[in-house]
């Protein structure tokens, strides 16, 4: 069955590119990332999050109600196994990603702070075989997706200190559909970056009214 499961993806992307991907932060956006990455055909999904699922998280994550009280990492593992192939390797860590840890060459970060995103980026930048770094940020009424590759990396031009960003109240945030849009856009950016297609280094979209802005179109180099 697994040989035919991803048949419709084979002309879209070289299946050899779908090895390991890492997701740091398994909350709203992270939970919405797991199932498209699984469906897409990644054979290994590694995740990091030390938080547990509370009742108020149910309106902003893809996790089911019976996951209440479980670590988000364990809930993410269940999603990966439910939507992925029978051979998928879902290695979800119930801990924060910390300095000195090794990320994947393909890493997506969607944590709650800019300082934690910078830690992941700096460790990714140390990798000789780094391929794509996707930073997805969600505010009350907007989403930002920043995409970097080994050959096109100006991440710090798009990074801001936590103190310079106004903290939107959690009760102002849109519900799951916003996280799904953000996750879908992030997976599209990853797909484009690793398969040699055009992508923008920064994509911003606002929800009221709906509009998009783009910065710096890039044609990635394939190894």
C-alpha positions as CSV (number, residue, x, y, z in Angstrom):
1,X,0.0,0.0,0.0
2,X,2.8,2.5,0.9
3,X,4.2,2.1,-2.6
4,X,1.0,3.6,-4.1
5,X,0.0,5.9,-1.3
6,X,2.1,8.9,-2.6
7,X,1.7,8.0,-6.3
8,X,0.1,11.4,-7.1
9,X,3.0,13.3,-5.6
10,X,5.7,11.6,-7.6
11,X,5.5,14.0,-10.6
12,X,5.2,17.0,-8.3
13,X,8.3,16.4,-6.1
14,X,11.1,13.9,-6.1
15,X,10.3,11.5,-3.3
16,X,14.0,11.3,-2.4
17,X,13.7,14.9,-1.1
18,X,11.1,13.8,1.5
19,X,13.3,12.4,4.1
20,X,13.3,14.1,7.5
21,X,11.7,17.4,8.5
22,X,11.7,19.1,11.9
23,X,8.9,21.1,13.4
24,X,9.9,23.2,16.5
25,X,6.7,24.3,18.3
26,X,3.6,22.0,18.2
27,X,0.9,24.4,19.1
28,X,-1.6,26.0,16.7
29,X,0.6,26.3,13.6
30,X,2.7,23.2,14.5
31,X,-0.3,21.0,14.9
32,X,-1.6,22.2,11.5
33,X,1.8,21.4,9.9
34,X,1.9,17.8,11.0
35,X,-0.9,16.4,8.8
36,X,0.1,18.0,5.5
37,X,3.7,17.0,6.0
38,X,2.6,13.4,6.7
39,X,0.2,13.4,3.7
40,X,3.0,14.9,1.5
41,X,5.1,11.8,2.2
42,X,7.9,12.8,4.6
43,X,9.3,9.6,6.0
44,X,10.5,11.2,9.3
45,X,8.9,14.0,11.2
46,X,10.8,15.3,14.3
47,X,9.1,17.7,16.7
48,X,9.8,19.7,19.8
49,X,7.4,21.1,22.4
50,X,7.4,20.8,26.2
51,X,3.8,22.0,26.6
52,X,0.6,20.0,27.3
53,X,-2.8,20.4,25.7
54,X,-5.3,22.4,27.7
55,X,-9.0,23.0,27.0
56,X,-8.5,26.5,25.5
57,X,-6.0,25.0,23.0
58,X,-8.8,23.0,21.4
59,X,-10.0,26.0,19.4
60,X,-6.6,26.7,18.0
61,X,-5.0,23.3,17.3
62,X,-5.8,20.2,15.2
63,X,-5.7,17.9,18.3
64,X,-8.8,16.0,19.3
65,X,-10.6,16.4,22.7
66,X,-9.4,13.1,23.9
67,X,-5.8,14.5,23.9
68,X,-6.5,16.9,26.8
69,X,-3.8,16.7,29.3
70,X,-1.4,15.0,27.0
71,X,1.9,16.6,25.9
72,X,1.4,18.3,22.6
73,X,4.3,16.3,21.3
74,X,2.4,13.0,22.0
75,X,-0.7,14.4,20.3
76,X,1.4,15.4,17.3
77,X,2.8,11.9,17.1
78,X,-0.8,10.5,16.9
79,X,-1.6,12.9,14.1
80,X,1.5,12.0,12.1
81,X,0.7,8.3,12.5
82,X,-3.0,8.8,11.6
83,X,-2.3,10.8,8.4
84,X,1.1,9.4,7.3
85,X,2.1,6.1,5.8
86,X,2.5,3.0,8.0
87,X,6.3,3.5,7.8
88,X,6.4,7.1,9.0
89,X,8.8,7.8,11.8
90,X,7.4,10.4,14.1
91,X,9.9,11.3,16.8
92,X,8.2,14.0,18.9
93,X,10.2,15.3,21.9
94,X,8.4,16.5,25.1
95,X,11.0,19.2,25.6
96,X,12.1,22.6,24.3
97,X,14.7,22.9,21.5
98,X,17.8,24.3,23.2
99,X,21.1,25.7,22.2
100,X,23.5,23.0,21.2
101,X,20.8,20.7,19.8
102,X,21.0,19.6,16.2
103,X,18.1,20.6,13.9
104,X,17.1,19.0,10.6
105,X,18.5,20.3,7.3
106,X,14.8,21.0,6.7
107,X,13.4,22.8,9.7
108,X,10.2,24.7,10.4
109,X,9.9,26.9,13.5
110,X,6.7,28.2,15.0
111,X,7.4,28.8,18.6
112,X,6.0,31.5,20.9
113,X,9.0,33.8,21.0
114,X,11.5,35.3,18.7
115,X,14.4,34.4,21.0
116,X,13.6,30.7,20.7
117,X,13.3,31.0,16.9
118,X,16.8,32.6,16.8
119,X,18.2,29.7,18.8
120,X,16.8,27.2,16.3
121,X,18.1,29.3,13.4
122,X,21.6,29.6,14.7
123,X,21.9,25.9,15.2
124,X,20.4,25.3,11.7
125,X,23.0,27.7,10.3
126,X,25.8,25.5,11.7
127,X,24.8,22.6,9.5
128,X,26.9,22.0,6.4
129,X,24.0,20.2,4.8
130,X,21.3,22.7,5.7
131,X,18.6,23.1,3.1
132,X,15.6,25.1,4.2
133,X,14.6,27.1,7.3
134,X,10.9,28.2,7.5
135,X,9.8,30.6,10.2
136,X,6.0,30.9,10.5
137,X,4.6,33.7,12.8
138,X,1.0,34.3,13.6
139,X,-0.4,37.5,15.1
140,X,-4.0,38.4,15.9
141,X,-4.9,39.4,12.3
142,X,-1.8,38.6,10.2
143,X,0.7,35.8,9.4
144,X,4.3,36.1,8.3
145,X,6.3,33.3,6.7
146,X,10.1,33.7,6.3
147,X,12.0,31.2,4.1
148,X,15.8,30.8,4.1
149,X,18.0,28.3,2.2
150,X,21.8,27.7,2.5
151,X,22.5,29.8,-0.6
152,X,19.9,32.6,0.2
153,X,20.1,33.3,3.9
154,X,19.4,36.8,5.3
155,X,17.3,35.7,8.2
156,X,18.5,38.3,10.6
157,X,17.1,41.0,8.3
158,X,13.6,39.6,9.1
159,X,14.2,38.9,12.8
160,X,13.0,41.2,15.6
161,X,13.6,41.2,19.3
162,X,10.7,40.1,21.4
163,X,10.6,43.5,23.2
164,X,10.0,45.3,19.9
165,X,6.8,43.2,19.1
166,X,3.5,44.1,20.6
167,X,2.0,41.1,22.4
168,X,-1.5,40.4,21.0
169,X,-3.9,39.1,23.6
170,X,-4.6,35.4,23.1
171,X,-8.4,36.1,23.0
172,X,-7.8,38.3,19.9
173,X,-6.3,35.5,17.8
174,X,-8.3,33.9,15.0
175,X,-9.2,30.2,15.5
176,X,-7.9,27.2,13.7
177,X,-8.5,28.3,10.1
178,X,-5.7,30.9,10.5
179,X,-3.2,28.3,11.7
180,X,-4.2,26.1,8.8
181,X,-3.7,28.9,6.2
182,X,-0.3,29.7,7.8
183,X,0.7,26.0,7.9
184,X,-0.3,25.4,4.3
185,X,1.7,28.4,3.1
186,X,4.7,27.3,5.2
187,X,4.6,23.8,3.6
188,X,4.3,25.4,0.2
189,X,7.4,27.4,0.9
190,X,9.3,24.3,2.0
191,X,8.2,22.4,-1.0
192,X,9.3,25.3,-3.3
193,X,12.7,25.8,-1.6
194,X,13.7,22.1,-1.7
195,X,12.4,21.3,-5.2
196,X,14.0,24.3,-7.0
197,X,10.9,26.4,-7.5
198,X,10.5,30.1,-7.0
199,X,9.7,31.3,-3.6
200,X,9.6,34.7,-1.7
201,X,11.9,35.2,1.3
202,X,9.0,36.8,3.2
203,X,5.3,36.5,2.7
204,X,2.9,38.5,4.8
205,X,-0.9,38.3,4.7
206,X,-3.5,40.2,6.6
207,X,-7.0,38.8,7.3
208,X,-9.1,41.9,7.7
209,X,-9.3,42.6,4.8
210,X,-7.5,39.7,3.1
211,X,-4.4,40.9,1.4
212,X,-0.9,39.6,0.6
213,X,2.6,41.2,0.4
214,X,5.8,39.6,-0.8
215,X,9.5,40.4,-0.5
216,X,12.5,39.2,-2.6
217,X,11.7,36.5,-5.1
218,X,14.3,33.7,-5.1
219,X,15.2,30.8,-7.4
220,X,16.9,28.2,-5.2
221,X,19.9,26.2,-6.3
222,X,19.6,22.4,-6.2
223,X,22.5,20.3,-5.0
